[in-house]
Amino acid sequence: MGQHSYGVILDAGSSGTRVYVYTWKTAANARASASAAELQRLPEIKTKKKWRKKVHPGVSTFGEKPEDVGPEHLADLVSFALDIVPAEEVENTPIFLLATAGMRLLPEHQRAQVLENICGYFQRETKFQLPDCELHVQVIPGETEGLYGWIAANYLLGGFDAPDEHEHGNGHHTYGFLDMGGASAQIAFAPNATEAEKHAEDLKLLRLRRVDGENLEHRVFVTTWLGFGANEARRRYVEGLLESYPDSKELPDPCLPVGLLATITGEELDSDSPTLTTGKEPHLVGTGQFPECLKRTYPLLEKDVPCDDQPCLLNGIHTPAIDFNVNHFVGVSEYWHTTHEIFAMAHKDKAYDFQTYQKQVTELCSRDWKDIEEDIENKKWGKKVDEKTVEEVCFKASWLINMLHDGIGVPRVGLEAGKEIGEGSSNTTHSVIDGAKDRGFLDPFQAIDKVDGTEVSWTLGKMVLYASSQMPPADGKVLAVGFGSNIPGVRLPADFQYPSGELSTAGNNVPQDWHDRLLSSSYSRRAPGILIFLLILALATYLLCGRERRASLAARFLRRSPGSTKRPKPGSSFGSKFFGSASSSAGPSYERVLEAGPEDTDSEAFELTAMSDDERDNHSVATANNNVNNRPSDDPPRTGRTSGWATPANRGLSPDFSRGSPKHKGYFDNAFPSAATAGLGISAFERGGLVVRTDSKEKLYSGGSGNAGGRRTPGSARTPVLTPFKVGLD
């Protein structure tokens, strides 16, 4: 690995997918070159404007053809990222595809197939690091999107790294975060101390790690309002107009400039359009009355929905009270575009001023549409502002003003000298506003797009979380990086989510947290399947190992009953695990039977005791002679059972070989005196793991001369099996 790490994130939205590439110093490099102040900061994430690219449409359009999402949609984005990430760093670079609103609308089975094909494409076609599809390729909920945005905003504004420079009062130094897209809106903030204690169970525990390995912990409230994005709010607004004028085909719309004609879906109409000439379908006619527009968009806040868990802001959704004395918010996406694309080109860095903003919007929306079209052609608001943007801005401005001030409760800078909603209301505001005097980010609200040239995107927040997890923890600070429920008394909540599927050696995979990881949301869903798979595998192995092996396993487990004081039989010692057990039984044909001895024979005769070489030789020969002399002539010698292979009762081995005669005595003959050697034969080597094929008795040479006991085909002069071991061990 080089001196820099890289990360790739694909933001899969409803209209398209945008890839971002980020880089930061590796832990070793960062610590070696960092100053004392830099060590106490989060890793420095860098990116460039040319390091991002967007393609259309969104991945959600591949619901009916998920197999095409890779070659037709992702290929260009992957190729783009590979041109930026050094070739030698690709295998160390994580890749994420996190989908938002568009994919949430797909049927579950289509969503699952699209995600599966995306992950499969990454794994087949690239060498990017992708150890866990569930974490690296997923549809993230609105709350997670909001939390990532909160991380990104505070990271760029300095709320994490320089708290003394961002003191908001009462020790509060982080910023609140507001985001509005087309379908939903999010809010994320750290409540003041009183509210944080009162609503602790509603907060998210977030843990980051600085370059020096110290942990940063924050408790953040995050929620999302589905249907409160700009496009969804507009759709609900038009539905209200249709209900208000049920018998009319011409609907007066105060949220459109004067004289603008449009369909109910927002497309501009010409005077000769069939929709107008036939009169069969309703259409909108702009009246340019912005105060009336504000009144009509207010009910869309759904503030009359019952609040089951006080306090609430919108749609009956619980939200801790916001203290604007310490909670200063920044807004991105529609909050930025609606306030700055047309109305603030000359002063983009100034704080939001409600009075000034509403005056600008009122003046624009009351103008005649034909005059506005001329300004668009003359590029009065820049090259990027087209007719569609100006057509929609009046409604979006009214919706934003209502969301900010009547919904969330942000004080109206320039009008309100302070505001405190009475007891029992849905939210409380404590703030004294003197006006917008370019006081930076210490106003109640300010819309932003970039900070020091870096876009405020939730994808940056995701990468900050991942990069901080790659910093090795300081001594005694081994706690996992990630986020989850804020549950007191629990080290890691069950829903704790790690930044990546691969817990690096940097300290994210810590010894005391391994069981927490197994019980986390993604792993807990897999655990039952893994257990069932292992049980099936064990059963299949047991059934396939053969009747003899199954009997052997049963004999091993049932050799001694509980509480038995009987001395273990020979072969049950530690050595038998390697050389085979002479006392195991797999059935009548393969059972090792000890020859009958005197009734008073002590069991110690079968113990493996130390013997001199002369005693061993004499004992081996005497035992062999005794067994041969006492065995009936028609009773063939019995040998020990092999491990899983058939061992015929009569294998055609000479008495000298099977009884360990000096003629073929080797290492294993000496290791098993007396009765132990009586059952060894060749099975001892088979149980020890040596590959010895069992041939049929027709292929076994049973001569009693030089090759006694050896295997060979007719006419061959192969050396006996044991000879190499004898030479090597003498």
C-alpha positions in Angstrom: 0.0 0.0 0.0 1.2 3.5 -0.9 1.1 6.7 1.1 -2.6 7.4 0.2 -5.8 5.5 0.4 -8.7 5.9 -2.0 -12.5 5.3 -1.8 -15.2 5.2 -4.5 -18.9 5.9 -3.8 -21.8 5.8 -6.2 -24.8 7.9 -5.3 -27.7 6.1 -7.0 -30.5 8.7 -7.1 -33.8 8.7 -8.8 -32.7 10.6 -11.9 -29.2 9.2 -12.3 -26.1 7.8 -10.6 -23.1 9.9 -9.7 -19.6 8.5 -8.8 -17.3 10.3 -6.4 -13.7 9.4 -5.8 -12.0 10.5 -2.5 -8.4 10.1 -1.2 -6.7 10.6 2.2 -3.3 9.8 3.7 -2.8 6.3 5.1 -2.6 6.1 8.9 1.2 5.7 9.0 1.8 8.5 6.6 -0.7 10.9 8.3 0.8 10.3 11.7 4.4 10.7 10.5 3.7 14.1 8.9 1.0 15.5 11.2 1.5 18.3 13.7 0.1 18.1 17.2 -3.1 19.8 16.1 -3.5 17.7 13.0 -3.2 14.5 15.1 -6.3 15.6 17.0 -8.4 15.9 13.8 -10.2 13.5 11.6 -8.4 12.2 8.5 -8.2 14.9 5.8 -10.4 13.8 2.9 -9.6 15.3 -0.5 -11.5 15.2 -3.8 -11.6 17.2 -7.0 -14.4 18.5 -9.2 -13.2 16.4 -12.1 -13.3 13.3 -9.8 -17.1 13.0 -10.1 -19.3 12.0 -13.0 -23.0 11.4 -13.4 -24.9 9.2 -15.9 -28.7 9.0 -16.6 -31.2 7.6 -15.9 -31.2 6.0 -12.4 -30.5 2.4 -11.5 -34.2 2.1 -10.5 -35.1 2.0 -14.3 -33.5 -1.4 -14.5 -36.1 -3.1 -12.3 -37.4 -5.1 -15.3 -33.9 -5.9 -16.7 -31.5 -6.1 -13.8 -28.9 -8.0 -15.8 -28.3 -4.9 -17.9 -27.5 -2.5 -15.1 -23.8 -3.4 -15.2 -22.8 -3.1 -18.8 -25.4 -0.4 -19.7 -25.2 1.8 -16.6 -22.2 1.1 -14.4 -19.5 0.4 -16.9 -18.7 4.1 -17.7 -18.7 5.0 -14.0 -16.4 2.2 -13.1 -14.0 3.0 -16.0 -14.0 6.6 -14.9 -13.0 5.7 -11.3 -10.3 3.3 -12.6 -8.7 6.2 -14.5 -8.3 8.1 -11.2 -7.4 5.4 -8.7 -3.8 4.2 -9.2 -3.7 0.6 -10.6 -1.6 -0.7 -7.6 -4.3 0.7 -5.2 -7.4 -0.7 -6.8 -7.5 -3.9 -4.7 -7.2 -1.8 -1.5 -9.9 0.7 -2.5 -13.4 0.1 -1.3 -16.3 0.7 -3.6 -19.9 1.6 -2.4 -23.1 2.0 -4.3 -25.7 3.5 -2.0 -29.2 4.1 -3.5 -31.7 6.6 -2.2 -35.3 7.6 -3.1 -35.7 6.0 -6.5 -34.8 2.5 -5.5 -37.0 2.7 -2.4 -40.0 2.8 -4.8 -39.2 -0.4 -6.6 -41.0 -3.7 -5.6 -38.9 -5.6 -3.2 -38.1 -8.5 -5.5 -37.0 -6.1 -8.3 -34.9 -4.1 -5.8 -33.1 -7.2 -4.6 -32.3 -8.4 -8.1 -30.9 -5.0 -9.2 -28.7 -4.8 -6.1 -27.5 -8.4 -6.6 -26.6 -7.7 -10.2 -24.8 -4.5 -9.2 -22.6 -6.3 -6.7 -22.0 -9.2 -9.0 -20.8 -6.8 -11.7 -18.4 -5.1 -9.4 -17.0 -8.4 -8.2 -16.6 -9.9 -11.7 -15.4 -6.9 -13.6 -13.3 -5.0 -11.1 -10.8 -5.7 -8.4 -12.2 -3.0 -6.0 -12.5 -4.1 -2.4 -16.0 -5.4 -1.8 -16.2 -8.0 0.9 -19.8 -7.6 1.9 -22.6 -6.8 -0.6 -25.1 -6.0 2.1 -23.0 -3.1 3.4 -21.3 -2.0 0.2 -24.3 -2.2 -2.2 -27.6 -1.2 -0.5 -30.6 1.1 -0.4 -30.0 3.4 2.5 -33.0 4.9 4.5 -33.6 8.6 4.7 -32.2 8.7 8.3 -28.9 7.3 7.2 -28.7 9.8 4.3 -29.4 12.6 6.8 -26.7 11.3 9.2 -24.1 11.1 6.5 -25.0 14.7 5.5 -24.6 15.9 9.1 -21.1 14.3 9.2 -20.2 16.0 5.9 -21.4 19.5 6.9 -19.7 19.4 10.3 -16.5 18.0 8.9 -16.2 20.8 6.3 -17.3 23.6 8.6 -15.0 22.5 11.4 -17.5 21.4 14.0 -15.5 18.3 14.7 -11.9 19.5 14.4 -12.0 23.0 15.9 -14.7 23.2 18.5 -13.3 26.3 20.2 -13.7 28.2 16.9 -17.3 27.1 16.5 -18.7 27.7 20.0 -22.4 28.2 19.7 -23.0 28.5 23.4 -23.3 26.1 26.3 -20.4 24.0 24.9 -22.3 23.3 21.7 -20.1 23.3 18.6 -21.8 21.2 15.9 -24.2 22.4 13.2 -27.7 21.1 12.3 -28.2 19.8 8.8 -31.2 20.2 6.5 -31.6 18.4 3.2 -34.4 18.5 0.7 -34.6 16.4 -2.4 -37.5 15.7 -4.8 -39.3 13.0 -2.7 -38.2 13.6 0.9 -36.6 16.0 3.3 -34.2 15.2 6.2 -33.1 16.9 9.4 -30.2 16.0 11.7 -28.9 17.9 14.7 -27.4 17.3 18.2 -30.0 18.6 20.7 -28.9 20.7 23.7 -28.0 19.0 26.9 -31.5 19.1 28.4 -33.2 17.8 25.3 -30.5 15.1 24.7 -31.1 13.7 28.2 -34.8 13.9 27.9 -34.9 12.1 24.5 -31.8 9.9 24.7 -33.6 6.9 23.3 -34.4 8.9 20.1 -30.8 9.7 19.3 -28.2 7.9 17.2 -24.8 7.0 18.6 -22.1 8.0 16.2 -18.5 7.1 16.8 -15.6 8.4 14.7 -11.8 8.1 15.2 -9.2 10.8 14.9 -5.7 10.5 13.4 -4.2 9.9 16.8 -6.6 7.0 17.5 -8.8 8.8 20.0 -12.6 8.4 19.7 -15.1 11.0 19.0 -18.7 10.3 20.0 -21.8 12.3 19.2 -25.5 11.7 19.9 -27.5 12.9 17.0 -31.2 13.1 16.2 -32.1 12.2 12.6 -35.5 11.9 10.9 -36.9 12.0 7.4 -40.2 13.3 6.1 -41.4 11.2 3.1 -43.5 13.2 0.7 -42.0 16.5 1.9 -39.5 16.9 -1.0 -40.1 19.6 -3.5 -41.5 17.4 -6.2 -43.8 15.4 -4.0 -45.0 18.6 -2.3 -45.8 20.1 -5.7 -47.8 17.0 -6.6 -49.9 17.2 -3.4 -50.4 20.9 -4.1 -51.8 20.3 -7.6 -54.1 17.6 -6.2 -55.5 20.2 -3.8 -56.1 22.6 -6.7 -58.1 19.9 -8.6 -60.2 19.3 -5.5 -60.8 23.1 -5.1 -62.0 23.5 -8.7 -63.7 20.1 -9.5 -65.8 21.4 -12.4 -63.2 23.7 -14.0 -60.7 22.9 -16.7 -58.8 26.1 -16.1 -57.2 26.1 -12.6 -55.8 29.5 -11.3 -52.4 28.9 -9.8 -51.0 31.6 -7.6 -47.6 29.8 -7.5 -46.9 30.4 -11.3 -45.8 33.7 -12.9 -48.6 35.8 -14.5 -49.9 34.3 -17.8 -47.9 31.1 -17.7 -50.0 28.1 -19.0 -49.0 24.6 -17.9 -50.3 21.1 -17.6 -51.1 19.7 -14.2 -47.7 17.9 -14.3 -45.8 21.1 -14.9 -45.1 21.2 -18.7 -45.5 24.6 -20.3 -48.3 24.9 -22.9 -48.5 26.9 -26.1 -51.6 28.8 -27.0 -52.4 26.3 -29.8 -51.8 23.2 -27.6 -54.5 20.5 -28.0 -55.0 20.6 -24.2 -56.2 24.2 -24.5 -58.1 23.9 -27.8 -60.1 20.8 -27.0 -60.8 21.8 -23.4 -61.0 18.1 -22.3 -58.2 18.2 -19.7 -57.6 20.6 -16.9 -54.6 22.9 -17.0 -53.0 25.6 -14.8 -53.0 29.3 -15.4 -50.5 31.4 -13.5 -51.8 34.4 -11.4 -48.5 35.4 -9.8 -49.9 36.0 -6.3 -47.1 34.9 -4.0 -48.8 35.7 -0.7 -51.7 33.5 -1.8 -49.2 30.8 -2.8 -47.8 30.8 0.7 -51.2 30.3 2.2 -52.0 27.4 -0.1 -48.7 25.6 0.6 -49.0 25.9 4.4 -51.5 23.0 4.8 -49.0 20.7 3.1 -47.0 20.8 6.3 -49.6 18.4 7.9 -49.2 20.1 11.2 -52.7 19.1 12.2 -51.7 15.4 12.2 -51.9 14.1 15.9 -48.6 13.9 17.7 -48.4 10.7 19.8 -45.0 11.5 21.1 -44.5 15.2 22.0 -43.0 17.3 20.7 -43.5 17.0 16.9 -42.7 19.3 13.9 -44.3 17.9 10.8 -46.8 15.2 10.0 -47.0 14.0 13.6 -43.3 12.9 13.6 -41.6 13.2 16.9 -38.7 15.6 17.0 -36.9 17.0 20.1 -37.3 20.7 20.7 -34.7 22.8 18.8 -32.9 25.5 20.7 -31.8 27.9 18.0 -29.5 29.6 20.5 -27.1 26.7 20.1 -28.5 24.9 17.0 -27.5 26.7 13.9 -28.5 24.9 10.7 -27.1 24.7 7.2 -29.3 23.5 4.2 -28.2 21.8 1.0 -29.8 20.6 -2.2 -33.1 22.4 -2.8 -32.4 24.8 0.1 -29.4 26.0 -1.8 -30.8 25.9 -5.4 -34.1 27.6 -4.5 -32.4 30.4 -2.6 -29.3 31.0 -4.7 -29.6 30.0 -8.3 -31.8 33.0 -9.2 -31.9 35.3 -6.2 -28.4 35.4 -4.8 -25.8 35.1 -7.6 -24.0 38.2 -6.4 -23.8 37.3 -2.7 -23.7 33.5 -2.4 -21.7 33.6 0.8 -24.2 35.7 2.7 -26.5 34.3 5.3 -30.1 33.7 4.5 -32.3 36.7 5.1 -36.0 35.9 5.2 -37.2 39.5 4.6 -34.9 40.1 1.6 -35.6 36.7 0.1 -39.3 36.9 0.3 -39.2 40.4 -1.3 -37.2 39.1 -4.2 -39.5 36.1 -4.8 -42.6 38.2 -4.7 -41.3 40.6 -7.2 -40.2 37.8 -9.7 -43.4 35.8 -9.4 -45.7 38.8 -10.0 -44.1 39.5 -13.4 -45.5 38.6 -16.7 -44.2 35.3 -18.0 -43.3 36.7 -21.4 -41.0 39.3 -19.8 -39.4 36.6 -17.7 -38.7 34.5 -20.9 -36.8 37.4 -22.4 -34.5 37.6 -19.3 -33.9 33.8 -19.6 -32.8 34.2 -23.2 -30.5 37.1 -22.2 -28.9 34.8 -19.5 -29.8 37.3 -16.8 -29.4 34.5 -14.2 -26.6 32.6 -15.8 -26.2 29.9 -18.4 -27.6 27.1 -16.1 -31.0 28.8 -15.4 -33.5 27.7 -18.0 -37.3 28.1 -18.3 -38.1 25.1 -16.2 -36.0 26.4 -13.3 -37.8 29.8 -13.3 -41.2 28.2 -13.8 -40.8 26.0 -10.6 -39.0 28.5 -8.4 -42.1 30.3 -7.1 -43.7 27.2 -5.7 -40.4 25.9 -4.4 -39.7 29.2 -2.7 -43.1 29.2 -1.0 -42.6 25.6 0.1 -39.1 26.3 1.5 -40.3 29.3 3.4 -43.1 27.3 5.0 -40.9 24.4 5.8 -38.2 26.5 7.4 -40.3 28.9 9.5 -43.7 27.4 10.1 -42.5 23.8 9.9 -39.1 23.6 11.5 -39.4 26.8 13.4 -36.4 28.8 12.1 -36.8 32.4 13.2 -37.5 34.9 10.4 -34.3 36.9 10.3 -35.1 40.6 9.9 -38.7 40.3 11.2 -38.6 38.3 14.4 -36.7 39.8 17.4 -37.2 36.6 19.3 -39.8 33.8 19.5 -40.9 31.4 22.1 -43.8 29.1 21.4 -46.0 28.5 24.3 -46.1 25.4 26.5 -47.8 22.5 24.9 -46.9 23.5 21.4 -45.1 21.2 19.0 -41.7 22.8 19.2 -39.8 25.5 21.1 -37.5 28.3 19.8 -35.2 30.3 22.0 -33.4 32.9 19.9 -32.7 36.6 19.7 -32.0 37.6 16.1 -30.6 41.0 15.4 -30.6 40.6 11.6 -28.4 39.1 8.9 -25.1 40.9 9.0 -22.9 38.4 7.2 -22.2 36.6 10.5 -21.0 33.5 8.8 -22.6 30.2 10.0 -23.8 31.4 13.4 -27.2 32.4 12.0 -30.2 30.1 12.6 -30.1 29.0 9.0 -27.8 29.4 6.0 -27.9 27.6 2.7 -24.6 26.2 1.4 -23.4 24.2 -1.6 -19.6 24.1 -1.1 -17.1 24.8 1.7 -13.6 25.7 0.5 -14.4 24.3 -2.9 -15.7 20.9 -1.6 -19.3 20.0 -2.3 -21.4 19.3 0.9 -22.6 15.9 -0.1 -23.7 13.0 2.1 -21.3 10.8 0.1 -18.5 12.8 1.8 -19.9 12.0 5.2 -19.9 8.3 4.3 -16.2 8.4 3.3 -15.3 10.4 6.4 -16.8 7.6 8.5 -14.9 4.9 6.5 -11.5 6.8 6.6 -11.7 7.3 10.3 -12.2 3.6 10.8 -8.9 3.0 9.1 -7.0 4.9 11.8 -5.5 2.5 14.4 -7.0 3.1 17.8 -5.0 4.5 20.7 -4.1 2.3 23.6 -7.1 1.5 25.6 -9.4 3.1 23.1 -10.4 0.1 21.1 -14.0 0.8 20.2 -15.6 0.2 16.8 -16.3 3.1 14.4 -19.9 3.3 13.1 -23.4 4.2 14.2 -26.4 2.7 15.8 -29.1 3.1 18.4 -28.2 5.1 21.5 -28.9 2.4 24.1 -27.5 3.0 27.6 -25.6 0.1 29.2 -25.0 -1.7 25.9 -21.5 -1.6 24.4 -22.7 -1.9 20.9 -26.4 -2.0 19.9 -27.7 -4.8 17.7 -28.3 -2.4 14.8 -24.8 -0.9 14.9 -23.6 -0.5 11.3 -19.9 -0.6 10.5 -18.5 1.6 7.7 -17.5 -1.4 5.6 -18.0 -5.1 5.4 -14.3 -5.7 5.9 -13.2 -4.8 9.5 -9.6 -3.7 9.0 -6.6 -4.3 11.2 -6.7 -0.6 11.9 -8.8 -1.4 14.9 -12.4 -1.5 13.6 -12.3 -5.2 14.2 -11.6 -5.3 17.9 -11.5 -8.4 20.1 -14.2 -7.3 22.5 -16.6 -6.4 19.6 -16.5 -9.6 17.6 -19.7 -11.0 19.1 -21.4 -7.6 18.6 -20.6 -7.8 14.9 -22.0 -11.3 14.6 -25.2 -10.0 16.2 -25.4 -6.9 14.1 -28.3 -6.4 11.7 -26.7 -8.0 8.6 -25.0 -10.9 10.4 -28.0 -11.7 12.6 -30.0 -12.3 9.4 -27.4 -14.7 8.1 -26.8 -16.7 11.3 -29.8 -19.1 11.0 -28.8 -19.9 7.4 -25.2 -20.5 8.3 -26.2 -22.9 11.1 -28.6 -24.8 8.9 -25.9 -25.1 6.2 -23.4 -26.5 8.6 -25.9 -29.0 10.0 -26.7 -30.2 6.4 -23.0 -30.4 5.6 -22.3 -32.4 8.7 -25.1 -34.8 8.0 -24.0 -35.3 4.4 -20.5 -35.9 5.5 -21.7 -38.5 8.0 -23.8 -40.3 5.4 -21.1 -40.3 2.8 -18.3 -41.6 5.0 -19.5 -45.2 4.8 -21.0 -47.7 7.2 -17.6 -48.6 8.7 -16.5 -45.0 9.4 -19.9 -44.3 10.9 -19.6 -47.3 13.2 -16.1 -46.2 14.1 -17.3 -42.7 15.0 -20.0 -44.2 17.1 -17.6 -46.5 18.9 -15.3 -43.7 19.7 -18.1 -41.7 21.4 -19.7 -44.7 23.1 -16.5 -46.5 24.2 -17.0 -45.6 27.9 -20.3 -45.0 29.6 -20.6 -42.0 31.9 -19.2 -42.7 35.4 -17.3 -45.8 34.3 -14.0 -46.5 36.1 -12.8 -49.1 33.7 -9.3 -48.6 32.4 -9.1 -47.4 28.8 -8.3 -50.1 26.3 -5.1 -50.2 24.4 -5.3 -47.9 21.3 -7.5 -45.3 23.0 -4.4 -43.3 24.0 -3.3 -40.1 22.3 -1.2 -42.0 19.8 -4.2 -43.8 18.5 -5.5 -40.6 17.1 -2.6 -40.7 14.7 -1.9 -44.4 14.2 -5.4 -45.9 14.5 -7.3 -47.5 17.3 -6.9 -51.3 17.6 -10.0 -51.5 19.8 -12.5 -49.9 17.5 -15.2 -52.0 16.1 -17.0 -51.6 12.8 -18.8 -54.9 12.7 -18.2 -58.6 13.0 -16.0 -58.9 9.9 -13.7 -56.1 11.0 -13.7 -56.4 14.8 -10.3 -56.9 16.4 -10.5 -59.9 18.7 -7.7 -60.5 21.2 -6.6 -64.1 21.5 -7.8 -65.8 24.6 -5.2 -65.8 27.4 -5.0 -67.2 30.9 -8.0 -66.2 33.0 -5.8 -64.5 35.6 -4.0 -62.4 33.0 -3.7 -58.9 34.4 -4.8 -56.0 32.3 -1.4 -54.4 32.8 -0.1 -56.9 30.3 -1.7 -54.8 27.6 -0.3 -51.4 28.8 2.3 -49.7 26.7 5.2 -49.9 29.1 8.9 -49.2 28.6 10.9 -52.2 27.5 14.5 -52.8 26.5 15.4 -53.8 23.0 16.0 -57.4 24.0 12.8 -57.7 26.0 10.9 -56.2 23.1 12.3 -58.6 20.5 11.9 -61.6 22.8 8.4 -60.6 23.7 7.4 -60.0 20.1 8.6 -63.4 18.9 7.2 -65.2 21.9 3.8 -63.6 21.4 3.8 -64.5 17.7 4.7 -68.1 18.4 2.1 -68.4 21.1 -0.6 -67.0 18.9 0.3 -69.1 16.0 0.5 -72.3 18.1 -2.8 -71.7 19.9 -4.8 -70.7 16.8 -6.8 -73.4 15.0 -5.4 -74.2 11.6 -8.6 -73.2 9.9 -8.8 -69.8 11.7 -7.0 -67.2 9.6 -5.1 -64.4 11.4 -7.2 -61.3 12.1 -5.9 -57.9 11.5 -6.9 -54.5 12.6 -9.6 -52.5 10.9 -8.6 -49.8 8.5 -10.1 -46.4 8.7 -13.1 -46.5 6.3 -11.7 -49.2 4.0 -12.7 -52.8 3.8 -10.1 -55.1 5.5 -10.7 -58.8 4.6 -10.3 -61.2 7.4 -7.8 -63.2 5.3 -5.5 -60.8 3.5 -2.9 -63.4 2.5 -0.2 -61.9 4.7 2.5 -64.2 6.0 2.5 -65.0 9.8 6.0 -63.4 10.0 4.8 -60.1 8.5 1.5 -59.8 10.4 3.1 -60.7 13.8 6.0 -58.3 13.5 8.8 -60.9 13.0 12.4 -59.7 13.2 12.6 -60.4 9.5 10.5 -57.3 8.7 10.6 -55.5 12.0 10.4 -51.7 11.6 9.7 -48.7 13.7 6.0 -49.3 14.2 6.6 -52.9 15.2 8.8 -51.7 18.1 6.2 -49.0 19.1 3.5 -51.5 19.7 4.5 -54.5 21.9 2.6 -57.7 22.3 -1.1 -57.4 21.9 -0.9 -54.0 20.3 1.1 -55.4 17.4 -1.2 -58.3 17.0 -3.8 -56.1 15.3 -1.6 -53.6 13.5 -0.8 -55.2 10.2 -0.9 -52.6 7.5 -3.9 -50.7 9.0 -1.6 -48.8 11.4 -0.1 -46.9 8.5 -3.5 -46.4 6.8 -4.9 -44.8 10.0 -1.8 -42.7 10.3 -2.6 -40.9 7.0 -0.2 -42.9 4.7 -1.8 -43.7 1.3 -1.9 -47.5 1.1 -4.5 -48.8 -1.4 -6.3 -52.0 -0.4 -6.3 -54.5 -3.2 -8.4 -57.6 -3.6 -6.9 -60.8 -2.3 -6.3 -62.0 -5.9 -3.8 -59.1 -6.3 -2.0 -59.7 -3.0 1.1 -61.8 -3.1 0.9 -64.3 -0.3 4.3 -66.0 -0.7 6.3 -66.6 2.5 9.7 -65.8 1.1 11.5 -62.6 0.6 8.5 -60.4 -0.3 6.3 -61.8 2.5 3.4 -59.5 2.9 4.3 -57.2 0.0 2.0 -56.2 -2.8 2.9 -56.7 -6.5 1.5 -57.6 -9.8 2.5 -60.9 -11.3 6.0 -60.8 -12.5 6.9 -57.6 -10.6 9.7 -57.4 -8.0 8.3 -54.4 -6.1 9.9 -53.7 -2.7 7.7 -54.5 0.3 5.6 -51.5 1.5 7.4 -51.2 4.9 10.9 -51.3 3.6 11.4 -47.5 3.0 10.2 -46.7 6.5 12.5 -49.3 8.0 15.5 -47.8 6.3 14.6 -44.2 7.1 14.0 -44.8 10.8 16.8 -47.2 11.9 
